[in-house]
Amino acid sequence: QVQLVESGGGLVQAGGSLRLSCVVSGIRLNRMGWYRQAPGNQRELVATISSGGTTNYGDSVKGRFTISRDNAKNTVYLQMNSLKPEDTAVYYCNGVVYNIGGSRDYWGQGTQVTVSS
C-alpha cells in the first residue's frame, strides 16, 4: 500500500519558518514535490525535486523555500523561510512514478500551514 504522510504544518507568524516532511512508504518515487491549495484557489505548484536532485519552484516561493529529499529515508522536505500570510494553505506532498505507459501521481492527505500577519 502506497502512503505519503505529511507532517510539520502549523501556525506561524509572518517572517517565521516551518519545515514540512513527507514520508513515503510502499513505493520508490521518481519525482517528489509539494503543492498547495488555499481556500477558493486551485492547487498550485510549490516545488518539485527529481530523483537526481534537480529542483523546480513556483515563482511565488523562489528564494524563500527549499525542497530536498533523502532517498535512503524515502522522504521529501520543504524548508519554508520568510513566510507570508499569502503562504497560508493546505500543503500536499506529491510523488510521480514514470513507466513505459506514462506516469502516475500519488498524493498525501495534506497538512495545514497558517501564517498570521
C-alpha positions in Angstrom: 0.0 0.0 0.0 1.4 3.4 -1.0 1.3 6.1 1.6 2.5 9.6 1.7 2.3 11.1 5.1 3.0 14.8 5.7 4.0 16.5 8.9 5.3 19.8 10.2 2.5 22.1 9.4 1.1 24.6 11.9 0.6 28.2 12.8 3.5 30.7 12.4 3.8 34.4 12.4 4.8 36.3 9.2 8.6 36.2 8.7 8.9 32.8 10.5 9.9 29.4 9.3 8.4 25.9 9.1 9.8 22.6 7.8 7.5 20.1 6.2 8.3 16.5 5.9 6.7 13.8 3.8 7.5 10.1 4.4 6.7 7.8 1.6 6.1 4.1 2.0 5.3 1.3 -0.3 6.9 2.8 -3.4 10.0 4.5 -4.7 9.1 7.7 -6.4 10.9 9.4 -9.3 9.8 13.0 -8.9 8.6 14.3 -5.5 7.2 17.6 -4.6 4.9 19.9 -2.8 1.7 21.6 -3.9 -0.6 23.9 -2.0 -4.2 24.9 -2.1 -5.7 27.9 -0.4 -9.5 28.3 0.0 -11.1 29.3 -3.2 -7.9 28.7 -5.2 -6.7 26.0 -7.5 -3.9 23.7 -6.3 -0.6 25.2 -7.3 3.0 24.1 -7.6 5.3 24.9 -4.7 8.4 22.9 -5.6 9.5 19.6 -7.1 12.7 17.6 -7.0 13.8 14.8 -9.3 15.4 11.6 -8.2 18.7 13.1 -9.3 18.2 16.3 -7.3 17.0 18.7 -9.9 14.6 21.3 -8.4 11.9 23.4 -9.7 10.0 26.2 -7.8 6.8 28.1 -8.2 7.5 31.8 -8.8 5.9 32.9 -5.5 8.3 30.9 -3.3 11.6 31.2 -5.1 14.3 32.4 -2.8 12.3 31.6 0.3 11.5 27.9 0.1 13.9 25.0 -0.3 13.0 21.4 -1.3 15.2 18.5 -0.5 14.9 14.7 -0.4 16.6 11.9 1.4 16.3 8.8 -0.9 17.6 6.5 1.8 14.7 7.6 4.1 12.2 7.9 1.2 11.4 11.3 2.5 11.0 14.8 0.9 11.3 18.0 2.9 10.2 21.6 2.4 12.0 24.3 4.3 9.9 27.4 4.3 11.5 30.7 5.4 10.3 34.3 5.4 6.7 33.1 5.4 4.0 35.4 4.4 0.2 35.4 5.1 -0.4 34.5 1.4 1.5 31.3 2.0 -1.4 30.1 4.1 -2.8 26.9 2.5 -3.0 23.2 2.8 0.2 21.7 1.6 0.2 18.4 -0.2 3.0 16.0 -0.8 3.1 14.6 -4.3 5.1 11.8 -5.9 5.3 10.7 -9.5 6.3 7.3 -10.9 7.3 7.2 -14.6 6.8 4.0 -16.5 6.5 2.8 -20.1 2.9 3.7 -20.3 3.3 7.2 -18.9 3.2 8.4 -15.3 1.2 8.0 -12.2 0.7 10.6 -9.4 0.4 9.9 -5.7 -0.8 12.4 -3.1 -0.7 12.8 0.6 -3.7 14.0 2.6 -2.2 17.4 3.3 -1.0 19.5 6.2 -2.3 22.9 7.1 0.1 25.9 7.1 -1.3 29.1 8.5 0.8 32.3 8.6 -0.6 35.1 10.7 0.2 38.8 10.0 
